[in-house]
């Protein structure tokens, strides 16, 4: 054997198709605790532990015979004293004077194994931290909703006059309390939904949903705010359209889109919905005549905690930037999607894509 090949900083071996070792360099022999003379004439599988022997028989050698090469194969080699040494193997199979010989180079992988172990450990820690975060957010959201519901309930009780007549200014103050508590409850619900989605615990109950009914329910919840902003509303082509979706989740997505449209559309603007069926899918386009979204923000609008850089929205109405992220994930959980098309000053169109319900 050439002296340079014999002392390469990597192991080298060649073997016949019957597995007989015809060449082994000193680097490999020393790594495994043998002399070259001891290894020559051995079967290649004697250098492999049980699992690697099966892998060699079922994967490595068939690949060499079919493709003539095997690249970046991870194996364990077996030392003389029974220890495992992880290596990365590259091999080629060539015709040498009428006999096929497979030539292999083995690169020791101690540091890579350590790095992989560290990555696995880091991933395990990250998953545990993520689970703890989701649990904390869920518990916090539940615990905050209880006193918040009490605040809203007592505010409604006072405004109803059941505990005495209130002055006009007092009623306006209670309306502000009710509005603020409603906004806070919406934020808490967003955080709870995000925690469920982030931990993979969200559940959807798929059934046939008439789109017009879902739109009517969602619009009724924002009608007062829409009328206060003098926004017109029209739904076109939705009466005879049905989709396969979770009715509560679909209403949640529509409600979020309506709320955003009202928030980012100047008084006197327009809000509309157009439904269209394309083969086995239904497209529901929610359009507004609002301020629009810039191209630099369109790429990140569905990311968690992203908010539009708009000066036209009151700070109290900004939320935490979870609504669209939650809406898209809910749509995808229902085998659908949510996309947007917009330009500054030209309004926005959010399109829901869902499976069409089978015809009755």
BELNOR-V572529 format. One record per residue. N is the residue number from 0. RES is the residue in one small letter. OMEGA is omega in radians with two decimals (none if undefined). Layout:
n=<N,N>
res=<RES,RES>
omega=<OMEGA,OMEGA>
This chain:
n=<0,1,2,3,4,5,6,7,8,9,10,11,12,13,14,15,16,17,18,19,20,21,22,23,24,25,26,27,28,29,30,31,32,33,34,35,36,37,38,39,40,41,42,43,44,45,46,47,48,49,50,51,52,53,54,55,56,57,58,59,60,61,62,63,64,65,66,67,68,69,70,71,72,73,74,75,76,77,78,79,80,81,82,83,84,85,86,87,88,89,90,91,92,93,94,95,96,97,98,99,100,101,102,103,104,105,106,107,108,109,110,111,112,113,114,115,116,117,118,119,120,121,122,123,124,125,126,127,128,129,130,131,132,133,134,135,136,137,138,139,140,141,142,143,144,145,146,147,148,149,150,151,152,153,154,155,156,157,158,159,160,161,162,163,164,165,166,167,168,169,170,171,172,173,174,175,176,177,178,179,180,181,182,183,184,185,186,187,188,189,190,191,192,193,194,195,196,197,198,199,200,201,202,203,204,205,206,207,208,209,210,211,212,213,214,215,216,217,218,219,220,221,222,223,224,225,226,227,228,229,230,231,232,233,234,235,236,237,238,239,240,241,242,243,244,245,246,247,248,249,250,251,252,253,254,255,256,257,258,259,260,261,262,263,264,265,266,267,268,269,270,271,272,273,274,275,276,277,278,279,280,281,282,283,284,285,286,287,288,289,290,291,292,293,294,295,296,297,298,299,300,301,302,303,304,305,306,307,308,309,310,311,312,313,314,315,316,317,318,319,320,321,322,323,324,325,326,327,328,329,330,331,332,333,334,335,336,337,338,339,340,341,342,343,344,345,346,347,348,349,350,351,352,353,354,355,356,357,358,359>
res=<x,x,x,x,x,x,x,x,x,x,x,x,x,x,x,x,x,x,x,x,x,x,x,x,x,x,x,x,x,x,x,x,x,x,x,x,x,x,x,x,x,x,x,x,x,x,x,x,x,x,x,x,x,x,x,x,x,x,x,x,x,x,x,x,x,x,x,x,x,x,x,x,x,x,x,x,x,x,x,x,x,x,x,x,x,x,x,x,x,x,x,x,x,x,x,x,x,x,x,x,x,x,x,x,x,x,x,x,x,x,x,x,x,x,x,x,x,x,x,x,x,x,x,x,x,x,x,x,x,x,x,x,x,x,x,x,x,x,x,x,x,x,x,x,x,x,x,x,x,x,x,x,x,x,x,x,x,x,x,x,x,x,x,x,x,x,x,x,x,x,x,x,x,x,x,x,x,x,x,x,x,x,x,x,x,x,x,x,x,x,x,x,x,x,x,x,x,x,x,x,x,x,x,x,x,x,x,x,x,x,x,x,x,x,x,x,x,x,x,x,x,x,x,x,x,x,x,x,x,x,x,x,x,x,x,x,x,x,x,x,x,x,x,x,x,x,x,x,x,x,x,x,x,x,x,x,x,x,x,x,x,x,x,x,x,x,x,x,x,x,x,x,x,x,x,x,x,x,x,x,x,x,x,x,x,x,x,x,x,x,x,x,x,x,x,x,x,x,x,x,x,x,x,x,x,x,x,x,x,x,x,x,x,x,x,x,x,x,x,x,x,x,x,x,x,x,x,x,x,x,x,x,x,x,x,x,x,x,x,x,x,x,x,x,x,x,x,x,x,x,x,x,x,x,x,x,x,x,x,x>
omega=<3.10,-3.08,3.14,3.09,-3.09,-3.07,3.07,3.06,3.09,3.13,3.12,3.06,3.03,-3.13,3.10,-3.14,3.09,3.08,-3.10,3.11,3.12,3.09,3.03,3.11,-3.07,-3.14,-3.13,-3.14,3.13,3.13,-3.09,3.09,-3.14,2.89,3.11,-3.10,-3.13,-3.03,-3.11,-3.12,3.06,3.00,-3.10,-3.07,3.08,3.11,-3.05,2.98,-3.00,-3.11,-3.13,3.09,3.12,3.14,3.12,-3.10,-2.99,-3.03,-2.98,-3.06,3.04,3.11,3.11,-3.11,-3.08,-3.01,3.14,3.11,3.04,-3.01,3.06,3.08,3.12,3.14,2.90,3.01,-3.08,-3.14,-3.12,-3.14,2.99,3.12,3.11,3.05,3.14,-3.14,2.99,-3.03,2.91,-3.08,3.01,3.12,-3.06,3.04,3.13,3.07,3.06,3.10,3.13,3.14,3.06,-3.14,-3.01,3.00,-3.10,3.11,-3.09,-2.97,-3.10,-3.09,3.13,3.10,3.12,3.12,3.13,3.09,3.12,3.11,3.11,3.13,3.12,3.12,3.12,3.12,-3.14,3.13,3.10,3.12,3.13,3.11,3.12,3.13,-3.13,3.13,3.13,-3.13,-3.14,3.14,-3.13,-3.12,3.12,-3.09,3.14,-3.08,-3.10,3.11,-3.14,3.07,3.10,3.10,-3.13,-3.11,-3.14,3.09,3.10,3.13,3.12,-3.09,3.13,3.14,-3.10,3.13,3.10,-3.12,-3.12,3.07,-3.10,-3.13,3.10,3.12,3.11,3.11,3.13,3.08,3.09,3.10,-3.13,-3.14,-3.13,3.13,3.07,3.09,3.14,3.11,3.10,3.10,-3.14,3.11,3.08,3.14,3.12,3.12,3.13,3.12,3.13,3.13,-3.09,-3.13,3.12,-3.08,-3.13,3.14,3.07,-3.14,-3.02,3.07,3.11,-3.09,3.04,-3.01,-3.12,3.13,3.13,3.13,-3.12,-3.13,-3.11,-3.11,-3.14,-3.11,-3.13,-3.02,-3.11,3.14,3.12,-3.13,3.08,3.11,3.11,3.11,3.05,-3.14,3.08,3.06,-3.07,3.03,-3.06,-3.00,-3.05,-3.10,3.10,-3.12,3.00,-3.05,2.97,-3.04,-3.14,3.14,3.10,3.10,3.12,3.14,3.14,3.13,3.12,-3.14,3.09,-3.13,3.12,-3.13,3.12,-3.09,-3.02,3.11,3.12,3.13,3.13,-3.12,-3.05,3.06,-3.10,3.08,3.06,-3.14,3.11,3.10,3.10,-3.08,-3.05,-3.11,3.06,3.11,3.13,-3.06,3.11,-3.06,3.02,3.11,-3.03,-3.01,3.13,-3.08,3.13,-3.11,3.13,3.14,-3.13,-3.10,-3.06,-3.02,-3.12,3.10,3.13,3.04,3.06,3.13,3.08,3.09,-3.09,3.09,-3.10,-3.09,3.09,-3.12,-3.12,-3.10,-2.99,-3.10,-3.12,3.07,-3.13,-2.99,-3.10,3.09,3.12,-3.09,-3.12,3.14,3.08,3.11,-3.14,3.07,3.11,-3.13,3.12,3.11,3.11,-3.12,-3.10,2.98,-3.06,3.04,-3.13,3.11,-3.08,3.14,-3.10,3.05,3.06,-3.07,3.06,3.10,-3.08,3.05,3.09,3.08,3.10,3.12,-3.13,none>
